[in-house]
Amino acid sequence: MVQDEGSSSSVTSSPLHNFSNMPLHPAAAPTPPWLLRELRSDERGLCLIHLLLNCAAAAAAGRLDAANAALEHIASLAAPDGDAMQRVAAAFAEALARRALRAWPGLCRALLLPRAAPTAAELAATRRHFLDLCPFLRLAGAAANQSILEAMESEKIVHVIDLGGADATQWLELLHLLAARPEGPPHFRLTAVHEHRDVLTQTAMVLMKEAERLDVPFQFNPVVSRLDALDVESLRVKTGEALAITSSLQLHCLLASDDDSAANGKDSNSKDRRSPESGLSPSTSRADAFLSALWGLSPKVMVVTEQEASHNAAALTERSSRHPP
């Protein structure tokens, strides 16, 4: 608002303008309550984006005091039960705080002690709820099944390798599709990779029961392993079978790993970790080697579902997701 009184004028700044000009340093005072009350939802969202970007840049540069100051302001605006932007900001703030704590390994390990592993039933229920709320993975599973069905037309022995192995929903649908083939169902072998044996056991029970009901010859091969430690030989690919490989939100785990930085005693952004010959980080080379090993199995089709994100970018602030899965 501009007010003219003779030759003098004054400008009243908006709450958003005042907030964006507040200093982000350790001595900065907490956000005034009156300012929080005057911010509209869209203004608060813009402030949170501004603060999150500043916090990420500070954390990546090792300026932990500045990162801490930004997190204090974020805590005044974000809320895990607020509107969409507040909930997203609260999740990002927790992740950035964990990132900053890595500068003090002892403190980090003490505060972030491993929680009790969820049971197979809890994992299955969590995934079902996620699929109900977010249709992207269900759609991706349907597209993968259709690709497998088309690639395996007239094949007598079909072997599918699932690099996630956490849920039976997609494979129940594929069982029905294979059972309905005009030429009759093939012998279907599913190899599922997961780090929890209980999850694989529950998945196997559900699938074997349905395969028996549909009269589809079925064999389940569980492989208990983390993806980054998987021995390709354990997948037990046999001569004469038609092979398909699927991966849903799994391969990105090979591109970013805390173990890389811990092993080198440096931050994961360090340029010293990049090969002078290839310019690739060890995690990128590891992903390439893993994909080459899968290629050596000669699959007829491989279906990958991933977010388009630069997980192995050199700078933390560049590791952003650009599109949904």
C-alpha positions, -999 to 999 in steps of 0.1 A, spaced: 0 0 0 14 34 -10 2 65 8 9 101 -5 11 129 20 26 159 2 61 151 -9 65 121 14 55 85 7 58 52 26 55 16 15 39 -11 38 56 -44 30 36 -76 28 42 -104 54 58 -125 26 82 -97 18 91 -93 54 96 -130 59 118 -135 28 141 -106 40 146 -121 74 183 -132 80 191 -169 81 219 -171 106 224 -186 141 215 -153 159 182 -149 139 152 -145 162 123 -170 160 96 -161 135 72 -136 152 38 -151 159 20 -121 142 39 -129 110 27 -165 110 -9 -154 115 -8 -129 86 7 -154 60 -18 -168 36 -15 -205 26 1 -197 -7 26 -172 9 35 -198 35 42 -223 8 65 -199 -10 83 -192 23 88 -229 29 102 -235 -5 126 -206 0 137 -219 34 141 -256 22 163 -245 -7 185 -224 16 187 -252 41 197 -278 15 224 -255 1 237 -248 36 237 -286 45 255 -295 13 282 -268 19 287 -279 55 273 -246 69 255 -263 97 247 -231 117 229 -217 87 211 -250 81 200 -251 117 187 -215 115 167 -224 84 153 -255 101 141 -234 131 121 -211 107 108 -242 88 96 -257 121 75 -225 127 57 -229 94 56 -267 86 33 -292 102 30 -330 96 -8 -326 98 -11 -293 79 -19 -285 43 -1 -303 14 30 -280 14 33 -280 52 33 -318 52 59 -320 24 81 -294 41 79 -313 74 92 -345 57 119 -326 38 130 -309 70 134 -342 88 155 -355 59 177 -324 59 182 -326 96 193 -362 93 217 -351 65 232 -324 87 236 -348 116 259 -370 95 287 -344 103 287 -359 138 286 -397 133 284 -405 170 255 -382 176 238 -393 144 240 -430 154 228 -423 189 198 -403 178 189 -424 148 191 -458 163 176 -485 141 139 -491 148 124 -525 152 119 -540 118 82 -541 107 65 -574 104 56 -589 70 19 -582 77 27 -545 86 47 -541 54 20 -557 33 -7 -535 49 14 -504 44 19 -511 7 -18 -518 1 -27 -485 17 -1 -467 -5 -14 -484 -36 -49 -473 -27 -38 -437 -22 -14 -434 -51 -24 -451 -84 10 -447 -101 25 -480 -90 -7 -499 -97 -8 -485 -132 29 -493 -137 23 -528 -126 -6 -532 -151 16 -519 -179 45 -542 -169 21 -572 -169 8 -563 -203 44 -560 -216 53 -594 -202 21 -610 -216 29 -597 -251 66 -607 -249 58 -642 -237 32 -651 -263 33 -688 -271 62 -694 -246 59 -726 -226 82 -717 -197 80 -681 -184 104 -669 -157 99 -635 -142 124 -618 -119 109 -592 -95 137 -571 -80 113 -557 -54 93 -588 -43 73 -569 -16 38 -574 -29 18 -601 -45 -9 -579 -61 8 -575 -95 16 -612 -98 -19 -622 -89 -31 -602 -118 -4 -618 -141 -15 -652 -130 -50 -644 -141 -38 -631 -175 -16 -662 -181 -45 -685 -171 -67 -668 -197 -42 -673 -226 -59 -690 -257 -31 -714 -259 -33 -722 -222 -11 -711 -193 27 -716 -194 48 -730 -166 53 -698 -146 83 -693 -124 87 -662 -102 119 -652 -86 114 -624 -60 142 -605 -43 136 -589 -9 157 -584 22 131 -598 45 123 -635 44 89 -631 61 77 -609 33 88 -634 6 71 -662 26 38 -644 28 40 -635 -9 47 -671 -18 17 -684 2 -7 -660 -15 6 -668 -50 8 -705 -47 -28 -707 -34 -41 -687 -63 -20 -706 -89 -35 -738 -76 -70 -725 -79 -64 -713 -114 -45 -745 -124 -14 -726 -135 19 -745 -130 38 -723 -107 71 -722 -89 83 -695 -65 120 -688 -60 127 -665 -30 160 -646 -28 167 -630 5 191 -601 -3 195 -564 -5 196 -553 -41 231 -538 -37 244 -572 -24 225 -594 -49 244 -623 -65 230 -627 -100 237 -664 -98 211 -667 -71 184 -658 -96 188 -693 -111 180 -686 -147 178 -718 -167 183 -726 -203 151 -728 -224 130 -704 -203 117 -670 -215 130 -644 -191 114 -611 -180 128 -587 -154 109 -561 -135 120 -534 -111 97 -509 -93 114 -481 -75 144 -502 -67 173 -493 -90 178 -458 -76 190 -474 -44 222 -483 -63 229 -447 -71 230 -432 -37 243 -449 -6 255 -437 28 280 -466 28 299 -449 -1 306 -418 19 313 -437 51 338 -460 34 357 -430 20 355 -409 50 342 -380 29 309 -364 20 291 -382 -9 294 -350 -30 332 -352 -29 348 -350 -64 376 -373 -52 352 -402 -53 347 -398 -91 368 -419 -114 392 -397 -135 388 -420 -164 350 -422 -166 339 -393 -145 315 -417 -127 310 -421 -90 315 -456 -75 277 -458 -70 271 -450 -107 297 -476 -118 280 -501 -95 246 -495 -111 261 -499 -145 278 -532 -135 245 -545 -120 226 -537 -152 252 -553 -173 249 -585 -153 212 -585 -158 217 -579 -195 239 -609 -196 209 -630 -186 193 -623 -220 158 -612 -209 131 -609 -235 118 -579 -218 128 -557 -188 103 -532 -173 117 -505 -150 95 -480 -130 115 -452 -114 111 -415 -106 130 -392 -129 154 -379 -104 192 -372 -104 200 -393 -73 237 -395 -83 242 -358 -91 273 -343 -78 255 -316 -57 228 -323 -31 205 -296 -44 206 -311 -79 192 -344 -67 156 -334 -73 127 -354 -87 113 -337 -118 83 -359 -125 61 -385 -107 69 -422 -112 
